[in-house]
């Protein structure tokens, strides 16, 4: 088993204080589940990185070398987590990125938290955060390094002793949970919020939409108020590591782990594990 950190392909633990990822959050990341020595849905993670690099105007990295590194690391890890962070690299003082043509690629591997399996089986209790997300249609959907809003929401989660929290944007529409994307079912239709103005377009979110469509579910994607999810029959959240986790309580309101959630989860877990 290989656990550690690699920076631009070399084993290392430090970056330059001039790295723009540190100074400005100028970069993006993705986190992959490793099962049986393979990175699950790696092609989707790589596409997200490529799309993010293009959007931010970061100099192109050697994706062939990255794929080789991820493949070899996953094979030695067998089961766990691999995270890839790409920053614009080192730069001079100030916001200008002129001359920043050597991106920093950070790859870390770690063990998968063992409690995720329990969360999938038992579900989680969540609150509704009072920390709103700002709107930005340019960076909406991107998993960029600016996570300060999520840090503030996490402080509230820890204080309230919730497992997670539903997060709204500054106009009061549902965006996601602090840890994951959110879905709910009502009368057989699968709902999830639009991420065109805020939030992270998760790899697992995209995968779930694909699988639910194949299973015959109608998919509704739009901007929804909190009441829509509160009146749902079933609710779950998803990310690449937890996969699908049911919500069984929103503050004091209970929800059941329903048959539709179980059906979709079965398709997703089987496909992800064999990817």
N, C-alpha and C positions, 0 to 999 in steps of 0.2 A: 504494500500500500504506500502511495506517495502523497504526502501532505506537505504543503509549503506555498511559497510565493515566487513567481518568476516575473522579472521586469525586462521587457524586450528580449525575452528568450533566455535570460540568465537568472540563476537563483539569486535573489536579493530581497532585502526587506526595507529599503529606503529609496526615496525619490528626491530630486532637487527641490530646494525651497522656491525655485523659479518656475516650477511646473505649474501650468495654468489650471490644471485640475485642482490643485491646492488653493491657488490664489482666487480663482473665479468660478470654480465648479465647471470649467470649460471642457466638457467631455460627456461620455455616456457609458452605460454598462449593461450587462445582461448576466443572469444567473441560471445555470443549467443543472438539471438533475441528472445524475449518473446512475444507471441501473444495468447490472450485469456487464459492466465494463464499457458501456456505450453512453454517449451524451444523448439524452432524449430530445427528439425533435430539433436536433442541432441545426438543420437547414433553416428553421424558422428563427432561431437565435442569431445565426449569421446574417440572415437577411435584415433583421432589425438593426444589427450593428452597421451593416452597409448603408441602410436607409438613413440612419442617424448621422453617420460620417458625411454623407452627401448633404443632408439638411444643414448641418453645422459648418460645412465647408472645411472640415479637417482633412489634412493631407492623407492620401490613401495608404493603408497599411498592407503588409504582405499577408493576404488572407490564406494563401497556400501554406505558408509556414505556420500560421495560427491553427489551421485545420489539422495539420500534422501534429502540432503540440497538443491540441485538445484530444485528438484520437489516442495518442500514446499515453497521455496522462489518465484518461478515462479507463484505458485498458489496465493500467497499473492500480487504479483506485478501486475498481470493481463496483463500488456503491458509495455514493456521496454527492458532493456539491462542487461544481467548478464555476467560478465567477471571472468574467472578463471585463476589465475597465480600460477604456481608451480615452486618453486625454489629448489635447492639442500639442502637448509637449512643453518644453521650456520656452520662455519668452522674456522680453524686457518689461520694465515696469509700465503699467498702463493697459488699457483695454485693447489696443490695437493688436491684431494677430499677424500683421505683416512680418514675414520672415520665419514664421513658426511652421516649419515643414518637416519636422521629425516627431511624429506622435509618440506618446508613451503607451505601451501595451502592457498591462498588469494582469497576470493570471494567477488566481489563488485556488487551492483545492482544500476541502475540509470534509469532515464527516457530516452526514445528514442528521439533523436533530431527531432523536428517537421518538419524541412525543407527537410528531406529525401523524403517525399512524393512529394514535389514540384520538386526535382531533377529527380525523376523517370518520371514525366510528361513532364518536359521542357528540360531535358538534361543538360549537362555541357560543359563549354569551357575549354580546356586543352592546355598545352604547352608541349614541349619536354625538359626534364631536361638535363642539361649538367653535372650533378653529376652521374657518372657511378656506377653500382653495381659490387662488386667483385665476383669472381667465387669460389665456394667451393662445390664440389659434395657430401661431407659428410653431410653438414648441409642444403643443398639446399632443398627447400620445407617446411622446419621446421619453425614454427612460434615461434622462440626463442626470448629471451629478448634483444638481441643485435640489436637495432634499430637506431644506430647512422647514418647510411646512409640515412634512411628515414627522420630523423630529418633535415639533411642537405638539402635534396630535398625539404622538407616542407618550409625551409627558402627561397628557390628560388621561390616556388609557391606563398608565401606571398608577396615577393618583386615584382613579375611580375603580381600579382593579377589574377592568374589563379584559376580555381576551383580545378584542379588536374594537374598532369603531367605524361606523358608517360616516363618510365624509361628504359634505355638501360643498358646492362652489359658492362664491360670494353673492350669487343671485338666488341661492336656496335650492338648487337642483342637485340630485344625487350624482356623485361622480364615481365613487369606489369605496372600498374600505381602506384603512391605513396600510394594511399588509397585502391587499389583493384586489382583483376585480370582483364585482358583485353581480349576481344573477338572481332572478326570482321567477317563480312559475305561478300563473293564475289561469285556471280553467284550461290547462294544457298548453298555453303559450309561454315561451321562454323570453323573458325580458332582461335587458341589460342596458345601462346608460350609454348614450353617445359620448365619445371622448374627443370631439372635435374642438372643444374649448378648454378642456382641462383633463388631467388624469394621465395614467400610463396605459398604453395599449399592450396588454400583456400577451406573451406568446401562448400561454395556456388559454386565455380568453379566446383568441383566434381559433385555437384547436377545438375548444368546446363548441363554439358556434358551428364549425365544420361538422363535428360528430353529431350534434343535435339535429342539424339539418338532414344528415344522412338517416337519422332515426325517424324523420318525419315531423319534427316539431316546427311550428311556426315561430320565427324569431322576430322580436320587436326591439328595435334600437332607436332610442329617442332621448330627449331630456325629460326626466321624470321628477316629480316632487316626492318628498318623503312618504306621503300617504300611500303612494303606489306600492312601495315595498312593504309598508306596514300592513297592508291588506292582502298580502300575497298568501298563497297556499303553502309554498315551500321557498326557502331562500338558501343560497350557498355562495361562498366566495371561492376564488381560485387564484393560484399562482403556480409557477413552474415547480416549486419544491413541495408545497402542501398538496398540490393537485386540486382536488375538490373537497371543501370542508363545509358541512351544513351549518347554518345559523339556527340555533334552537331557542335563543332568547334575545330580544331587543329590549334592553333595560328590564322592564317587568313583564313583557309580553312574550308568551311561549309560542314556539312553532315546532311542527313535527318534521322528522326526516322522512320525506315522502317517497313514493314509488318512482316518481319522475326523476328526482335527484339520484336515486340509486341506479336507475336505468342508464342515465347519462354517465354517471361515474364509472359504471362497469365498462362502458365503451371506451372512455377516456383512459382509464388505468391500464386496460389490456393493451391498447394501442401504444400508449406511452412506454410501457415496460418493454415492448418488443421493438421499439423504434431503433 
